[in-house]
Every structure is written in C-alpha cells, then in structure tokens.
C-alpha cells in the first residue's frame, strides 16, 4: 500500500481524477479525518471537504505503481 496527499479542489479535477484511477483494477481509498471513502466514487468524493488536502491510499502491487503515479501527477501535493 502507498499513501500520498492529493488536492481535488475543483469539480473538473474530481471528474478527471476518477477517470484516471478507474483505468486501474486496484482499490483506492480517500481518507479525510475519520472518513474513508472509495476514491472511484464521485458522490463519495463530494461528501468530503475538498478545500483541504486529502490522503490517498493505493492498494496495489509495486510493479504497477509507476503507471499509477504518472496518472496521478496532476493531483499530488509535493
């Protein structure tokens, strides 16, 4: 599992983020405080406070991680 912080501060970013991760067969969880939601759920994402950075947990094999990180580049907070 890999954890990182992302920013989804607009409707367009949320839509493109969900489209980017749905191409992968792995589980992605967004963690905001005590809430954990499926990152592939647009409705779930909109239930979170999007004005703050959100933790993303990626449940994947290490060999696929490079492709996933490339797809997530626009959302990752450095």
C-alpha positions as CSV (number, residue, x, y, z in Angstrom):
1,X,0.0,0.0,0.0
2,X,1.2,3.5,-0.9
3,X,-0.1,6.7,0.8
4,X,0.2,10.2,-0.5
5,X,-1.6,13.6,-0.3
6,X,-3.7,14.9,-3.2
7,X,-5.7,18.0,-3.9
8,X,-9.1,17.9,-5.6
9,X,-10.2,21.5,-5.3
10,X,-12.5,21.7,-8.3
11,X,-15.3,19.8,-10.0
12,X,-13.2,19.3,-13.1
13,X,-10.3,17.9,-11.0
14,X,-12.6,15.4,-9.3
15,X,-14.0,14.2,-12.6
16,X,-10.6,13.8,-14.3
17,X,-9.2,12.1,-11.1
18,X,-11.9,9.5,-11.1
19,X,-11.5,8.9,-14.8
20,X,-7.7,8.5,-14.3
21,X,-8.0,5.9,-11.5
22,X,-10.9,3.8,-12.9
23,X,-8.5,2.5,-15.6
24,X,-6.7,0.6,-12.8
25,X,-8.2,-2.6,-11.2
26,X,-6.8,-1.7,-7.8
27,X,-8.6,-0.2,-4.8
28,X,-8.1,3.4,-4.0
29,X,-9.3,5.0,-0.7
30,X,-9.6,8.7,0.2
31,X,-9.1,9.5,3.8
32,X,-10.2,12.7,5.3
33,X,-10.2,12.8,9.1
34,X,-12.2,9.8,10.3
35,X,-13.9,9.3,6.9
36,X,-12.7,6.7,4.4
37,X,-14.4,6.5,1.0
38,X,-13.9,4.7,-2.3
39,X,-11.9,7.1,-4.5
40,X,-13.7,5.8,-7.6
41,X,-17.0,7.2,-6.2
42,X,-17.7,10.7,-7.4
43,X,-20.6,11.1,-5.0
44,X,-18.3,9.9,-2.1
45,X,-15.6,12.4,-3.0
46,X,-18.1,15.3,-3.0
47,X,-19.0,14.3,0.6
48,X,-15.5,15.3,1.7
49,X,-14.1,18.7,2.5
50,X,-12.3,19.4,-0.8
51,X,-10.8,22.7,0.4
52,X,-8.1,20.7,2.2
53,X,-5.5,18.1,1.0
54,X,-6.8,14.6,1.2
55,X,-4.9,11.4,1.9
56,X,-5.0,8.8,-0.9
57,X,-4.3,5.1,-0.1
58,X,-3.4,3.0,-3.1
59,X,-3.7,-0.8,-2.6
60,X,-1.5,-2.1,-5.4
61,X,1.5,-4.2,-6.3
62,X,4.7,-2.3,-6.5
63,X,5.2,-3.2,-10.2
64,X,2.1,-1.2,-11.2
65,X,2.9,1.8,-9.0
66,X,4.9,3.7,-11.7
67,X,1.9,3.9,-14.1
68,X,-0.4,4.9,-11.3
69,X,1.9,7.6,-10.1
70,X,2.2,9.0,-13.6
71,X,-1.6,9.2,-13.9
72,X,-1.9,10.9,-10.5
73,X,0.8,13.5,-11.2
74,X,-1.6,16.5,-11.6
75,X,-3.3,15.8,-8.2
76,X,-0.3,15.0,-6.0
77,X,0.8,17.7,-3.5
78,X,4.6,17.8,-3.4
